[in-house]
Amino acid sequence: MIHFKYRCGRKLEDLGDLAMSKRKHDEAVSQYSTALSLNPTHSALFVKRSKARANMGLWQDALDDANQAITHHPSSPLGYERKHAALRGAGCYGDAIHAFETMLLKMSQSSDPEIRERSRRYVNPTQTEATIREAIKNAIRESPLVLINTDSGRLLNKSGQSSSFESQPMFHELVSAMTTDIDHARIEHEVAQYYRYAMFSHKWEDNEPLFEKVVHIVVYDLEGSLTHDKLKTFCKIVRDAGLRWAWSDTCCINKADPSVLQEALVSMFQWYKGSTTTLVLLRDVGSPSRRGDLVRSIWNTRAWTFQEYHASKVVRFYNRDWTPYRSLDIPNHKESPEIISEMEEATGVSARALMALRPGLEDIREKLLLASARQTTRVEDAAYSLLGIFSLSLPVVYGEGDKALGRLLAQLLTSSGDTSILAWTGKSGDFNSCLPAKITVFNQLPTSHIPRAITSTEMETFTAGLQAASVNVSLVTKLYDCINDLRVPLFAGKRMTLPCIAFKLGPLSLSRSRSERVFRAQTAALGIVEIKTEEDLSRLDPLYLIHPGIDFLLDRQPVGSVMDTIVEENLDDQSALTSELLPSPFDIPSTLPQTRTTRLASRLGLSFSGRINSRLGDATSLLPPSTLAQTEKQMRALQVIARLRQPFGALLLTPNPGNVAAYRRVASESLITVQVEEITPTILSKLIDSVRVLDVL
């Protein structure tokens, strides 16, 4: 009888296995159940029926069978393997992980060497957990230090953000799913999805909820007020969009901690850049909103919002009642033709130029121009709001006033070598006399400040004329060597080392024009010069006009030069502005010269007439004189003379009181535009003597 039952049981088991192979799971369950009625302690049958029931989605039945298998054969890993599968299918991921760990333990303790060897094919959950934690670490490395969890409404620091994922079902689901292989791609995807965050861009108002208040409570429990409701609504919209994290500059920066404030101001550009979306609240725009409301909004005048908009990949604008601006129904308002048009009007810059801007040392004058029209509540923020735009880091010292702008510009010049930073008129700041007190001085294109480049046709004509006139090649070459040997401009603290050509002014005469004080002076190389300034120049002696454009003279480009980045264009629109801003010293017909001003204006969406020629210069212009053939060197020297003849915006310097070894800039109310009038042996000798490096305070 026993033998008969055994044979029947085996037959039923075989029929169940056959049904399983054909994916007839209900039939397999029936066969295994009948077999178990003949042998109710057969653990292997419980394992097989558990698997069949799991394939049918009958997770509780599958779990019951797995537990029965464990009861009848507790040392076998097979029951725990099925228990893990059933629990995982039922969504009990934590218990599934525990069952899987027990399975691995049973396998390692097995007396069967084959089973022990098979255990090595599995991934220990601790390995998967370590991989996930590393993915979390990478995912939040560049994200804000503190974020609002939109589910809980709590502020969480990096530690809280990290542990938050481990409390999620997804963490345990990932661990329980990866039994034989770690799926790095899936882990990285799920972690990245979880840590997507939204940023807030708005104008600060009175009584904003600050870090020291919000850190102790739930955002959604803030008492009702205009600013509290603003934060709560922002978080709710972000949460409803499926994002678990949000950031607002009001409550997510602990400004009482200097190191936290420092990191936040330096990193903010990257935080906005890394966000999934940025929500912009236009508090002064009602519903229904109309074209032009964005242009006129105070949001478009603030310094910090410039980088917030520029850095963000996806932006959504909202009216004061949190309805979409102009009822725009697209995911990214930054791609909306309506928004693009209004942002062009608001900034005065073409959409192409705005999209082309990148953080770093490129396009320095363009970025300063865009920032010059922006306003800040604190003086220092005129500089700090640009740290991300220029990819710079500066110590944050609120209370230092315009020295913050001075430190920013000093680091820009040192890092890039771009002396166009010195091209401005107005009042000097406290940091250094060659740097302005206010960023508003950059609100115009550096037209006459910066010499114009020379077209290849002009250059050939000019150098041929010099050769025909039998110019003193020895003096020309010596001047070239002196200029080429100059060091790069840089700041050491507040002191600027400035390579330049210094033209000493002769005796001054004073005249008045429309209540303005105008000084005139004679120079050996520049002729008669007019200077408008509030200072009494008659009390200053000596005075020098400075040509700081050494890179221009040598046809070299500073790191941040606009000329490095702008693509050549053909511009067909006629403009009388060209001849007024860019007078040519050559009386020859030519196409419009390719100038720094023209390049910059083109990048900013302005129109200059004519056709832009390719820029003169190649890799040999960067070689030191010692590596050039003599004829090539002489040609380079003649080209320097040609560039030296171009009008340029001069700096006015005088010895600093109490420090004869250093100089200071004398502020002027208008550009001092001058040019070398002629080239004679006497002038060349004076120019050679005028090449120097000055320390400027």
Secondary structure as the mmCIF struct_conf table of DSSP 4:
data_model
#
loop_
_struct_conf.conf_type_id
_struct_conf.id
_struct_conf.beg_label_comp_id
_struct_conf.beg_label_asym_id
_struct_conf.beg_label_seq_id
_struct_conf.end_label_comp_id
_struct_conf.end_label_asym_id
_struct_conf.end_label_seq_id
HELX_RH_AL_P HELX_RH_AL_P1 ILE A 2 SER A 21
TURN_TY1_P TURN_TY1_P1 LYS A 22 ARG A 23
HELX_RH_AL_P HELX_RH_AL_P2 HIS A 25 LEU A 38
TURN_TY1_P TURN_TY1_P2 PRO A 40 THR A 41
HELX_RH_AL_P HELX_RH_AL_P3 SER A 43 ASN A 55
TURN_TY1_P TURN_TY1_P3 MET A 56 GLY A 57
HELX_RH_AL_P HELX_RH_AL_P4 TRP A 59 HIS A 72
TURN_TY1_P TURN_TY1_P4 PRO A 74 SER A 75
BEND BEND1 PRO A 77 PRO A 77
HELX_RH_AL_P HELX_RH_AL_P5 LEU A 78 GLY A 89
TURN_TY1_P TURN_TY1_P5 ALA A 90 GLY A 91
HELX_RH_AL_P HELX_RH_AL_P6 TYR A 93 SER A 108
TURN_TY1_P TURN_TY1_P6 GLN A 109 GLN A 109
BEND BEND2 SER A 111 SER A 111
HELX_RH_AL_P HELX_RH_AL_P7 PRO A 113 ARG A 118
HELX_RH_3T_P HELX_RH_3T_P1 SER A 119 ARG A 121
BEND BEND3 TYR A 122 TYR A 122
HELX_LH_PP_P HELX_LH_PP_P1 VAL A 123 ASN A 124
HELX_RH_AL_P HELX_RH_AL_P8 PRO A 125 ILE A 140
TURN_TY1_P TURN_TY1_P7 ARG A 141 GLU A 142
BEND BEND4 SER A 143 SER A 143
BEND BEND5 LEU A 145 VAL A 146
STRN STRN1 LEU A 147 ASN A 149
TURN_TY1_P TURN_TY1_P8 THR A 150 GLY A 153
STRN STRN2 ARG A 154 LEU A 156
HELX_RH_AL_P HELX_RH_AL_P9 LYS A 158 GLU A 166
TURN_TY1_P TURN_TY1_P9 SER A 167 SER A 167
BEND BEND6 GLN A 168 GLN A 168
HELX_RH_AL_P HELX_RH_AL_P10 PRO A 169 ALA A 177
BEND BEND7 THR A 179 THR A 180
HELX_RH_AL_P HELX_RH_AL_P11 HIS A 184 TYR A 194
TURN_TY1_P TURN_TY1_P10 TYR A 195 TYR A 195
STRN STRN3 TYR A 197 SER A 201
TURN_TY1_P TURN_TY1_P11 ASP A 206 ASN A 207
HELX_RH_AL_P HELX_RH_AL_P12 PHE A 211 VAL A 214
TURN_TY1_P TURN_TY1_P12 VAL A 215 HIS A 216
BEND BEND8 ILE A 217 ILE A 217
HELX_RH_3T_P HELX_RH_3T_P2 VAL A 219 ASP A 221
BEND BEND9 LEU A 222 LEU A 222
HELX_LH_PP_P HELX_LH_PP_P2 GLU A 223 GLY A 224
HELX_RH_AL_P HELX_RH_AL_P13 LEU A 226 ASP A 240
TURN_TY1_P TURN_TY1_P13 ALA A 241 GLY A 242
STRN STRN4 TRP A 245 TRP A 247
TURN_TY1_P TURN_TY1_P14 ASP A 249 CYS A 251
BEND BEND10 CYS A 252 CYS A 252
TURN_TY1_P TURN_TY1_P15 LYS A 255 ALA A 256
BEND BEND11 ASP A 257 ASP A 257
HELX_RH_AL_P HELX_RH_AL_P14 PRO A 258 GLY A 274
BEND BEND12 THR A 276 THR A 276
STRN STRN5 THR A 277 LEU A 281
TURN_TY1_P TURN_TY1_P16 ARG A 283 ASP A 284
BEND BEND13 SER A 287 PRO A 288
TURN_TY1_P TURN_TY1_P17 ARG A 291 GLY A 292
HELX_RH_AL_P HELX_RH_AL_P15 ASP A 293 ARG A 296
HELX_RH_3T_P HELX_RH_3T_P3 ILE A 298 THR A 301
STRN STRN6 ARG A 302 ARG A 302
HELX_RH_AL_P HELX_RH_AL_P16 ALA A 303 ALA A 311
BEND BEND14 LYS A 313 VAL A 314
STRN STRN7 VAL A 315 TYR A 318
TURN_TY1_P TURN_TY1_P18 ARG A 320 ASP A 321
BEND BEND15 TRP A 322 TRP A 322
HELX_LH_PP_P HELX_LH_PP_P3 THR A 323 THR A 323
STRN STRN8 PRO A 324 PRO A 324
HELX_RH_3T_P HELX_RH_3T_P4 TYR A 325 SER A 327
BEND BEND16 ILE A 330 PRO A 331
HELX_RH_3T_P HELX_RH_3T_P5 HIS A 333 GLU A 335
HELX_RH_AL_P HELX_RH_AL_P17 PRO A 337 THR A 347
TURN_TY1_P TURN_TY1_P19 GLY A 348 GLY A 348
BEND BEND17 VAL A 349 VAL A 349
HELX_RH_AL_P HELX_RH_AL_P18 ALA A 351 ALA A 356
BEND BEND18 PRO A 359 LEU A 361
TURN_TY1_P TURN_TY1_P20 GLU A 362 ASP A 363
HELX_RH_AL_P HELX_RH_AL_P19 ILE A 364 SER A 372
TURN_TY1_P TURN_TY1_P21 ALA A 373 ALA A 373
STRN STRN9 GLN A 375 GLN A 375
BEND BEND19 THR A 377 ARG A 378
TURN_TY1_P TURN_TY1_P22 VAL A 379 GLU A 380
HELX_RH_AL_P HELX_RH_AL_P20 ASP A 381 TYR A 384
TURN_TY1_P TURN_TY1_P23 SER A 385 LEU A 386
HELX_RH_AL_P HELX_RH_AL_P21 LEU A 387 PHE A 390
TURN_TY1_P TURN_TY1_P24 SER A 391 SER A 391
TURN_TY1_P TURN_TY1_P25 TYR A 398 GLY A 399
TURN_TY1_P TURN_TY1_P26 GLY A 401 ASP A 402
HELX_RH_AL_P HELX_RH_AL_P22 LYS A 403 SER A 416
HELX_RH_3T_P HELX_RH_3T_P6 THR A 419 LEU A 422
BEND BEND20 GLY A 426 GLY A 426
STRN STRN10 SER A 428 SER A 428
BEND BEND21 ASP A 430 PHE A 431
TURN_TY1_P TURN_TY1_P27 SER A 433 CYS A 434
BEND BEND22 LEU A 435 LEU A 435
STRN STRN11 PRO A 436 PRO A 436
BEND BEND23 ALA A 437 ALA A 437
HELX_RH_3T_P HELX_RH_3T_P7 ILE A 439 PHE A 442
BEND BEND24 ASN A 443 GLN A 444
TURN_TY1_P TURN_TY1_P28 THR A 447 HIS A 449
BEND BEND25 ILE A 450 ILE A 450
HELX_LH_PP_P HELX_LH_PP_P4 PRO A 451 ALA A 453
HELX_RH_AL_P HELX_RH_AL_P23 SER A 456 ALA A 468
TURN_TY1_P TURN_TY1_P29 ALA A 469 SER A 470
HELX_RH_AL_P HELX_RH_AL_P24 VAL A 473 ASN A 484
TURN_TY1_P TURN_TY1_P30 ASP A 485 ASP A 485
HELX_LH_PP_P HELX_LH_PP_P5 LEU A 486 PRO A 489
STRN STRN12 LEU A 490 ALA A 492
TURN_TY1_P TURN_TY1_P31 GLY A 493 LYS A 494
STRN STRN13 ARG A 495 LYS A 504
STRN STRN14 LEU A 508 SER A 513
TURN_TY1_P TURN_TY1_P32 ARG A 514 SER A 515
STRN STRN15 GLU A 516 THR A 523
TURN_TY1_P TURN_TY1_P33 ALA A 524 LEU A 526
STRN STRN16 GLY A 527 LYS A 532
BEND BEND26 GLU A 534 GLU A 535
HELX_RH_3T_P HELX_RH_3T_P8 LEU A 537 ARG A 539
BEND BEND27 PRO A 542 PRO A 542
STRN STRN17 TYR A 544 HIS A 547
HELX_RH_AL_P HELX_RH_AL_P25 ILE A 550 LEU A 553
TURN_TY1_P TURN_TY1_P34 LEU A 554 ASP A 555
TURN_TY1_P TURN_TY1_P35 VAL A 559 GLY A 560
HELX_RH_3T_P HELX_RH_3T_P9 VAL A 562 ASP A 564
TURN_TY1_P TURN_TY1_P36 THR A 565 THR A 565
HELX_LH_PP_P HELX_LH_PP_P6 ILE A 566 GLU A 568
STRN STRN18 ASN A 570 ASN A 570
TURN_TY1_P TURN_TY1_P37 ALA A 576 ALA A 576
HELX_RH_AL_P HELX_RH_AL_P26 LEU A 577 LEU A 581
BEND BEND28 LEU A 582 LEU A 582
BEND BEND29 PRO A 585 PRO A 585
BEND BEND30 ILE A 588 ILE A 588
BEND BEND31 THR A 591 THR A 591
HELX_LH_PP_P HELX_LH_PP_P7 LEU A 592 PRO A 593
HELX_RH_AL_P HELX_RH_AL_P27 ARG A 596 ARG A 603
TURN_TY1_P TURN_TY1_P38 LEU A 604 GLY A 605
BEND BEND32 GLY A 610 GLY A 610
STRN STRN19 ARG A 611 ARG A 611
HELX_LH_PP_P HELX_LH_PP_P8 ILE A 612 ARG A 615
BEND BEND33 LEU A 616 LEU A 616
HELX_RH_3T_P HELX_RH_3T_P10 ALA A 619 LEU A 622
BEND BEND34 LEU A 623 LEU A 623
HELX_RH_3T_P HELX_RH_3T_P11 PRO A 625 THR A 627
BEND BEND35 LEU A 628 LEU A 628
HELX_RH_AL_P HELX_RH_AL_P28 GLN A 630 LEU A 644
TURN_TY1_P TURN_TY1_P39 ARG A 645 ARG A 645
BEND BEND36 GLN A 646 GLN A 646
STRN STRN20 PHE A 648 GLY A 649
HELX_LH_PP_P HELX_LH_PP_P9 ALA A 650 ALA A 650
STRN STRN21 LEU A 651 ASN A 656
TURN_TY1_P TURN_TY1_P40 PRO A 657 GLY A 658
STRN STRN22 ASN A 659 ARG A 665
HELX_LH_PP_P HELX_LH_PP_P10 VAL A 666 ALA A 667
BEND BEND37 GLU A 669 SER A 670
STRN STRN23 THR A 673 VAL A 674
HELX_RH_AL_P HELX_RH_AL_P29 PRO A 681 SER A 690
STRN STRN24 VAL A 691 VAL A 696
#
